[in-house]
Amino acid sequence: MGIRTAKLADIERIQSLVNGFAEEGLMLARSRHTLCEHIREFMVYENEEEIIGVGALHILWDDLAEIQALAINKGHQGQGIGKIIVASLLQEAEELGVPKVFALTYQSEFFFHLGFHGVNKEELPQKVWQECLYCVKFPNCDENAMLIDVKNEEE
Ligand SMILES: CC(C)(COP(=O)(O)OP(=O)(O)OC[C@H]1O[C@@H](n2cnc3c(N)ncnc32)[C@H](O)[C@@H]1OP(=O)(O)O)[C@@H](O)C(=O)NCCC(=O)NCCS
């Protein structure tokens, strides 16, 4: 119970959570293949019965990473699980020495609450749009970019 790194055996549940919200247009759908390739980026939160929250930290450059696929099971939202997963992903960014982490999201208020601030999407480097190429909404993205400065050990 609690938060841990994801294993390949978690993929079915991760996919069901992520693709459920993708159907609502809240995030990109992920294929099983993509999840296998990126499984090491994922943290999962589980209760006694099953995984109820997931999220990933995707490194884009030596100074930038993105929080992706953050999804909490509907019945368990508002219980602090999203906050725990984001904190854990930010801790990982800090350990790796990534100074900035962002999210593209409709949940700006949630990220604002966790210390992120809004930035103009155009200020983010072009590498950010790599994954967006697969989004049905590209190039008309209406998500907000939320950024946080991560404390680094070297500082
Ligand atoms: C957005 C989401 C990840 C939040 O996770 P959660 O577990 O429900 O949020 P938490 O309970 O950890 O909330 C943490 C804090 O943020 C606040 N908060 C949560 N959602 C909020 C919102 N939409 N607006 C404002 N504040 C919010 C909570 O009140 C809480 O405040 P507190 O620390 O003072 O108690 C979750 O609702 C979700 O999976 N939504 C659907 C998928 C999605 O849109 N994912 C984001 C993709 S980037």
PDBQT file of the ligand as one rigid body, heavy atoms in Angstrom, charges set to zero:
ROOT
HETATM    1  C1  LIG A 201      -6.201  16.340 -11.143  1.00  0.00    +0.000 C 
HETATM    2  C2  LIG A 201      -5.946  15.138 -10.256  1.00  0.00    +0.000 C 
HETATM    3  C3  LIG A 201      -4.654  14.469 -10.688  1.00  0.00    +0.000 C 
HETATM    4  C4  LIG A 201      -5.835  15.601  -8.805  1.00  0.00    +0.000 C 
HETATM    5  O1  LIG A 201      -5.542  14.502  -7.969  1.00  0.00    +0.000 OA
HETATM    6  P1  LIG A 201      -6.294  14.321  -6.561  1.00  0.00    +0.000 P 
HETATM    7  O2  LIG A 201      -5.737  13.117  -5.917  1.00  0.00    +0.000 OA
HETATM    8  O3  LIG A 201      -7.748  14.340  -6.804  1.00  0.00    +0.000 OA
HETATM    9  O4  LIG A 201      -5.866  15.652  -5.823  1.00  0.00    +0.000 OA
HETATM   10  P2  LIG A 201      -5.373  15.767  -4.296  1.00  0.00    +0.000 P 
HETATM   11  O5  LIG A 201      -6.418  15.187  -3.426  1.00  0.00    +0.000 OA
HETATM   12  O6  LIG A 201      -3.990  15.220  -4.172  1.00  0.00    +0.000 OA
HETATM   13  O7  LIG A 201      -5.330  17.330  -4.113  1.00  0.00    +0.000 OA
HETATM   14  C5  LIG A 201      -4.183  18.008  -3.609  1.00  0.00    +0.000 C 
HETATM   15  C6  LIG A 201      -4.569  19.419  -3.287  1.00  0.00    +0.000 C 
HETATM   16  O8  LIG A 201      -4.976  20.079  -4.510  1.00  0.00    +0.000 OA
HETATM   17  C7  LIG A 201      -6.322  20.529  -4.368  1.00  0.00    +0.000 C 
HETATM   18  N1  LIG A 201      -7.001  20.257  -5.633  1.00  0.00    +0.000 N 
HETATM   19  C8  LIG A 201      -7.201  19.063  -6.201  1.00  0.00    +0.000 A 
HETATM   20  N2  LIG A 201      -7.825  19.192  -7.396  1.00  0.00    +0.000 NA
HETATM   21  C9  LIG A 201      -8.031  20.513  -7.527  1.00  0.00    +0.000 A 
HETATM   22  C10 LIG A 201      -8.637  21.302  -8.515  1.00  0.00    +0.000 A 
HETATM   23  N3  LIG A 201      -9.163  20.748  -9.617  1.00  0.00    +0.000 N 
HETATM   24  N4  LIG A 201      -8.675  22.627  -8.326  1.00  0.00    +0.000 NA
HETATM   25  C11 LIG A 201      -8.142  23.193  -7.228  1.00  0.00    +0.000 A 
HETATM   26  N5  LIG A 201      -7.558  22.505  -6.248  1.00  0.00    +0.000 NA
HETATM   27  C12 LIG A 201      -7.493  21.177  -6.402  1.00  0.00    +0.000 A 
HETATM   28  C13 LIG A 201      -6.935  19.740  -3.246  1.00  0.00    +0.000 C 
HETATM   29  O9  LIG A 201      -7.963  20.479  -2.604  1.00  0.00    +0.000 OA
HETATM   30  C14 LIG A 201      -5.760  19.492  -2.334  1.00  0.00    +0.000 C 
HETATM   31  O10 LIG A 201      -5.553  20.616  -1.496  1.00  0.00    +0.000 OA
HETATM   32  P3  LIG A 201      -4.917  20.472   0.005  1.00  0.00    +0.000 P 
HETATM   33  O11 LIG A 201      -3.524  19.915  -0.206  1.00  0.00    +0.000 OA
HETATM   34  O12 LIG A 201      -4.916  21.859   0.518  1.00  0.00    +0.000 OA
HETATM   35  O13 LIG A 201      -5.801  19.528   0.737  1.00  0.00    +0.000 OA
HETATM   36  C15 LIG A 201      -7.109  14.098 -10.326  1.00  0.00    +0.000 C 
HETATM   37  O14 LIG A 201      -8.288  14.737  -9.983  1.00  0.00    +0.000 OA
HETATM   38  C16 LIG A 201      -7.289  13.431 -11.687  1.00  0.00    +0.000 C 
HETATM   39  O15 LIG A 201      -6.755  12.357 -11.913  1.00  0.00    +0.000 OA
HETATM   40  N6  LIG A 201      -8.104  14.047 -12.578  1.00  0.00    +0.000 N 
HETATM   41  C17 LIG A 201      -8.446  13.456 -13.854  1.00  0.00    +0.000 C 
HETATM   42  C18 LIG A 201      -7.275  13.278 -14.777  1.00  0.00    +0.000 C 
HETATM   43  C19 LIG A 201      -6.523  14.571 -15.026  1.00  0.00    +0.000 C 
HETATM   44  O16 LIG A 201      -7.080  15.576 -15.450  1.00  0.00    +0.000 OA
HETATM   45  N7  LIG A 201      -5.199  14.519 -14.776  1.00  0.00    +0.000 N 
HETATM   46  C20 LIG A 201      -4.309  15.648 -14.922  1.00  0.00    +0.000 C 
HETATM   47  C21 LIG A 201      -3.550  15.510 -16.190  1.00  0.00    +0.000 C 
HETATM   48  S1  LIG A 201      -2.201  16.673 -16.238  1.00  0.00    +0.000 SA
ENDROOT
TORSDOF 0
